Amino acid sequence: MFLAGLFIVAGQQDATAVGLSSLIVAMMLGAIIFGLPGGAVVDRLGPARALAVGAVGRAGVIAAAFALSGSPELAAILAFAYSAISQVYTPAELALVSGVAPQRPAGAHSALVTLQHAGQGTGMVLLAPAAYFLAGAPAMIATGLVLYVLVTGMAFAIAIPRTPARRLPVDRRPWNFTGTVRYLWREPHALYAGSLLAYSEMAAKAMLVAIPLYLAEDLRLSSIWTLVIIVPAIAGGLAGLGWAARGLHVRLAPQVMRLTLLGTIASAVALAGLGEGLAAFTGIAGIDWLGGLRDPASLSIIVAIPVALLLGICFVVAPVGSRTVLSATAPGGEQGRVFATQATLTDLVAIIPLLAAGIGTEIAGARTTFLFIGVLGAALFVLLELQRVRRGGDQRLEAAMETREAV
């Protein structure tokens, strides 16, 4: 609600495009500049206290946005401030998983992803249009403020002394990132998890740019046929979250990371040219299947439906599996820095591939972007597998699980 209202306020400037783009840039800068310090604050205060501090900070920014909603030129500053304080709130939320669900971190991470999407969908689809219709952007921001006061109350309830989350360890030297970097680089499953999180986010954003062009210009789909592609993607996401909440365990997470990476690579390559390849093969071989269907566009549509289902599964299960591994293996008292460092590196590493994907889509078409994503993923898979074999595979994960089971 807050971000939707802020975008509308920013759009009221004379140069609308500049106002909206400045909002996005401001949020990216806030994440990159304050990502590592935010993680250090989490480990110094402890995740429970840091969550409460972050919630108060976010509520304060939303309140300031409501008071200043008549000043669109300040929208970028407010977006930067919200992004900056979020660098305390978000790693604290992720670090809390090891305290509130030490035996089932996958279920907790699945719940976080599910509730995040449910909340965003409710705000964007239901509440934001109603509030905007009644009183415009100020009503949207005010609704966001009321909701976030409730969030702040829940954050303080988590931070009270008697909760298990309150007893998580703190670090008296939170600005030392040496151990964090060593863990992310030397622990094979942590390296796999961080790399998969970065690749999945980059691939999802690049496909978000390329897929609309692919559906409209390459496949020339009508609105109804576009839904035929979108619905399986949504169904795959829901199915993936449902399975991850119940069936994903820490010992299974490394295999799940590997499979979701391979699934994303296969999906990208299939979108890049499997339909055309099948059409060429059936023409050369003289195969009569599906009623003699040999049209590349029609075959591409047939390929896109199961690919959409697979991508929906991969894009929701990959972050759950990766974060499960980090929650299970990251040292106590360092989880804030681990999640913050991973998020910051993801933002930095993904910038160049995202720019390349956007330029490639505009110049060479969506299929080139899909091929780029697939080739990049294949190279990453080979490197990660070589590192995993060289560094001893599952030893650290097994040790972490034995410790948890003993406790």
N, C-alpha and C positions, 0 to 999 in steps of 0.2 A: 504493500500500500504506500509506504513512504517513498520507495524508489520510483514507483509509477507516478506519484504526484510530483516528485522532484523533476522527472523528465518533462512533464507537462509545463512546469514552471520554467524550466530552462528553454523550452520551445517558444516561450513568449518573447524572447529577445528578437531584435531586428534581424540578426543573422541566425536563423533557426538551426541550420546545419552546424554552424560553429558552436552554438550553445549545447547541442546534443552531443557532439563529438568531444567537447571539452569535459563533459560529465564523465564519459567513458575513460578519457585520458587521466582525469583526476583520480578516479577509483583505481586504475592500474598503478598510478604513481604511489598512492597511499599504501597499496598492498606491497609493492616492491620496497619502498623506503622503510616501512615500519614492520615488515614481516618478521625479521630476525629479532629486533627489540621486543616485539610482542611475545614471541616465544620465550624469551628470557624472563619477561615479567611473569608469565604463567608459571615457570618453574620456581621463581623466587617466592611468589605468593602462595603457590599451590593451585591446582586447577579449579577447585571449588570457589576459592576467594576470587581468583582471576575472572571466573565466569560472572560473578556478581559485579565486579568492577567494570567489566566489558559491557554488561547489560545496562548499568547506570550511564556509562558513557554514550552508548547508542541511544538511550532514551533522551539524554540531554541534547544530542545532535538533532533528533527528530523534533524535540520541543523548539529548538532554535529555528529549524526549518519552518515550523508552523508560524512562529512569530515573524519570520522574514520572508514568507511566501510571496509577498508583494515585491520582492527584489530579485528578479530572475538573474541579475548579474552575479549574485552570491551563490547561485546553485552549485557551481563547480567547487567552491570552497567548502560547502556543506557536504558534498559528495566525497571530497578528499578527507574531511574530518571523520565521516562515517566509516570510510574504508580503513582509515588509520586505527580507530578504536576497535574495529572488527578483527584486527590482527592480534588482539588480546582475547576477544570472545571466541573466535573460531578454533584456535588451537586448544584453548581451555576446554571447549565442548568435546573435542576429539580425545584429549588426554583423559577426560573423566571416564571414558569407557572402561579403562583398565581398573577403575575403582568401583564402578556400579555393576559391571558385568565381567568379572575377571575370568570366569569359566566359559562364557559365551560371548566373546567380543563381536563375533560375526552378527549375532542377533541384534546387538545394540547398534552396530554400524548400519545394518539394514533398516532398523527403525528410524535412525537419523535421516537416511536418504529418503525413505518413504514419507516421513513427516515433512521434510523440506519441500519435496515436490507437491505434496498435498496442500501445504500452506501457501506456496507460491501460486498454485492453481486456483485455490479459493480466493486469494487476494486479487489476482489478475482477472479471473473470469467472472467472479460473482460480486465481490465487495467493491472493487475499484470502479467498474462502470456505474454501479448504483450511487456511490458517493459522488462521482463526477457529475452525474445527471442532476443530483440534488443541489450541490453547491460548489462544484469545480474542484480544482487541485487542493485548496485549503481543507476541504472536507476529507479528501483522501489522506492527507498528511495527518489530520486530527484523528481519524480512525486508526491509522498506524500508531499514533502516540498512545491511544487508549489501550490498544492491544499490547504494545510493548511495555506499558506499565505492569500488565499482568505477567509478561515474561520476566521482568525484573523481580517481581515478587517470587516467582518460582525459582529464579537463580539464587535469591537469598535463602530460600528454603533448603536448597541443596547445600549451601555454604554453612549452615548451622553446625555446631560442633558434634552433634550426635549422629550425623549421617556418615556412612562408610566413605563417601567421596571426600569428606572433610579430612579424613585421616591419611590421604595420599601424601607421599614424601615431598619435601621441598628441597631446593638446592641453595646453599649459601653462596655459591659462586656461579650465578646464572649467566654471566656474560662470557663464560668460557665455552666456546663452541668446538673446541678441539675434539672432545669425546663424541660429540654429536656427528661431526663430519666423518670421523673415523668409523663410527657405527654404520652410517648410511653408505659408506664406500666399501668397507671390509666385510660386513655381514651380507652374505650372498642373497638371502631372501629380502633383506631390507633394500638392497640395491635393485633387485627385481621389482619390488613393490613401488619404490619411488619412480623408477623408470617407466613402469606401466601406468602409473597415475599421470605422469607428464604426457606420455604418448596418447593415452585415452582422451585426455582433455584436448590436446591438440587435434586429434583425429575427429572428435565430436564437433569442435568448432569449425574445422575446415569443411567437414561434410555439411554442416549447417549453412555454409556459404554456397557450396557446390550443388547440393541436392535440389533446391528449388529450380536452378537453371537446368539441371539434368532432366527433371520431370517436365518442365515447360518446353524446352527447346529440343532435347534429344529424343525424349519419348512422346512429346506432344500430347500429354494426358489432359483430359477434361477434369473438372472438379471432382466428379464421382470417382473416376479412376485414380485420382490422387489420394482420395480417402482409402481406396483399396490398398494402397502402399503404406499409408500412415497408420491405419488400424493395426496391422501386424506388428509394426514397430512398438506401438503402445502396449499391445498384448505381450510382446516379448519382454518389455521393461517390467510390467507387472508380474509376469511369471518368474522373471529372474529375481526380483525382490522377494517374492513369496518363497522361492526355494532357498535363497540365501539366508533368510530369517530362520528357517527350520533345519535346513540340511547342510549348511556350510559350517564346518568346524575348522579349528586352527590347523590341524594336521592335514586337512584337505586343501587349505588355502593355496599352497604353492602350485599344486596341479591345476587349480582353478585359474590362477593368474596366467599360467602357461596356455591353457585352453582359450581363455578370453583374448589373449594377445593373438593367438593363431586365428581365432574366429574373426577378429577385426581385420587382420591381414587378408584372409580369404574373402571376406565381404567386400573389401575395397577393390581387390583384383577382379572379383566377379562383376562389380558395377562398372569397372573400367572397360570390360570387353568380352565377358562370357557370352552374352547374347549374340554378338557378332561372330564370335568363334563357333558357337553351335550352328548358326546359320550357314557359315562357310563349310563346316564339317558335313552337315547334312546334305548340302549341295554337291560337294565333291564325292561323298560316299553313296549318294542316292538313297539315303535312309528315308523311309516314309513313316513318320511318327506324328502323333497329335494331328491326324488328318492331313498330313503333308505340309505342316506349318514350317515355312522356311524364312519368313520375314524377320529380319534382324530386330526391328523395333518391337514386334510382338513377342519374340523370344526374350528380349531384354526386359519386358514387362513381367513375363513369367519368372525370370530369374530374380527380379527386384523384390517380389513378394516374400519368398523365404529369406532373402538377404536382409530385408527390413526386420523380420522377426529375429534373426540372429544378431543383428546390430543392437536391437533393443535389449536383448539379453546381455550382450557383452558390455555395453556402455553403463549398465547399472551394476552388474556383478563384479566387473573389474575394480572399481573403487572400493567396494565392500571387501573383496578379498585382499586387496593391497593394504587397506587400513587395518584389517584384522591382523595381518602379519606384523605391522608396525606396533600395534597395541600389545601383541603377545611377546615381542622380542626387544622392544626399546627399553633401555635401562630406566629404573624407577627414578623419578626426579628430573628426567631429561625429556619426557614425552612432549612437553610444550615446545621445546626447541626442535625436536625431531619433526613434528608435524608442521611447525612454522618454516623450518628450513626446506622441507620437501615442497611446501606450497610456493615459497619464494623462488626456488630453483625451477619449479614447473613454469611459473610466470615468465622467468627470464629465458628459459630454454625454448619455450613454445612460440616466442615472438617471431623469430626468423622463419620457421616453417609455416606459421600462419600467414605471414606476409607473402611468402612464396606461393602458398596455396591460393590466396586471394588473387594475386597477379596472374598465376597460371590459369585459374578459372576464367578470368576476364579475357586473357589473350588466346589460350589454347583450348578452352572448354572444360566442362566438368569432368570428363573422362580422364583427362590428364591429371587433374587433382586427385582423383581416386587412385590412379596408378602411382602417383607420388606418395600417397599415404601408405599404399601397400608395400612399395619398395623400401620406404623408410622403416616401416614396421618389421619387414623381413630382416633387414640389416640389424635392427635392434635385437630381434629374437636370437640371431646367431651369436651376437656379442654377449648377451645375457646368459645363454646356455653355456658358452665357453667359460665364462666367469664362474658360473654355478658349479660346473664340474671341477674346475681348477681349485676352487676354494672349499670344497668339502660338502656341498649339498645341504642336507637337512640337519646337520649337527646342532647348530644354535637353536633352531626351532624345537627340536626334540628336548634339548636341555631346558628351554623355557617352559615347555609343557610339563616336564617332570617336576619342575619347581612349583608350578601352579597346582598340580595335582597333589603334591605333598602338603601344600598349605591348606 
